Amino acid sequence: EVQLVESGGGTVQAGGSLRLSCAVSGFTFDDYVIAWFRQTPGKEREGVSCISGNDGSTYYADSVKGRFTISRDNAKNTVYLEMNSLKAEDTAVYYCNVLNIWGQGTQVTVSS
């Protein structure tokens, strides 16, 4: 069974940093794209960033470009999202996704 477990969320002040982790179990994800999404109440889930499996190429939403960095450790089956210069509008539940399978999410709250 494929499982994704996010961790690393919390409450920080604006301008602070957090590092999210997504641990994947149940299959070897080396060749797959892994993505981070986020969702706030009343809004649709939006894509934040993704990273490919073969060449490590990355994509970032305009709203986080220059502040967030996605990376992966294939040996640990884990993907990370380093979030810097956090803003109040980054407050959301963050989810990782692979093969259309979702984790349970981790809450990020940025206080202004």
N, C-alpha and C positions, 0 to 999 in steps of 0.2 A: 504494500500500500504506500503510495506516495504521500508524504506529509511535508508541510512547510511550517516552520515555527519562527515567527518574528520576535525580536527582543530589542531592548535598548531604548525604548521610548521613555518619556518622562516629562517633567515640567522644567522649563528653563526661561530665563529672561531674554528679552529681545537682544539680539547681538550674540547670543550664546551658541553653543554647538552641541550636537548629539551624534552618536554613531549607531545606526540601526544595523542589526544582523538578521539574516534569513537563513536558517539551517534547513537544508533539504535532505530528506531521507527517503529510501524506498527505490531509488534509481540513481544512476550516475549521470549527472547533468552537464557533463563537460561540453557537449555539442549543442546545448539548447540555450535559447535566449531567456534570460531572467529579467523580470520587470518589477519595478516598484510603482504602486499606485497610492493615491490617498483619497479620503472621502470625509467630508464634513456633513453634518445633519442637513437634510433637505436638498443636498446637491448630488449630482452624479459623480461616480468614482472617476478620477482623472489620472492619466498617466503622468508620472514624474520623471522616470528614467528607466533605461534598459541597457543591458550589456549582452553582446553576442557570445556564443560559446567558442567558436573557432578562432576568430581573430581579435576578440576582445573589444571590438568597436562599440562605442557608446552613443546614447542619445539622451538629451535632456530637454525637458519642457522649458520654454522661454522664461517662465516664472522662477526657475531655480538655477538656470545656467550661470555658471561662475561662482555659485555658492555651494552646490551639492556635488559630490563625487561618488560615482558607483564603481565598485570593484568586486572581484570574485576570487575565491581561493578554491580551485577545483579539487585540491587534495583534501580539503575539509568540507566539500559540498556546501559551501557557504557564500552568500553574497552580502555585501555591505553597502550601506548608504551613509556616507559622511556628510553631515549637514552643518554648515557654518553660516554665520551672519543671519541667524534665524530671525524671522519676522512673525508678527502676530498672525498674519495670513497663512503661515505654514502650519498653523494648528489644525490637526486632522488625525484620523486613524490611518496609519500607513500599513499597506498590505504588499506582500510579494506574490508573484504569480509565475508559474511555469506550466506549460501544457494545459492552460486554462484551469489549473488547480490553484486555489487560494489558501493562504494561511489565515489565522484567526485575527491578525492585525495587532498593532501596537500603537497606543495613544501618544501623540506628541502634542504638548500644550506649550505655547510660547506666550509669556505674559509681557505686556507692554508697560 
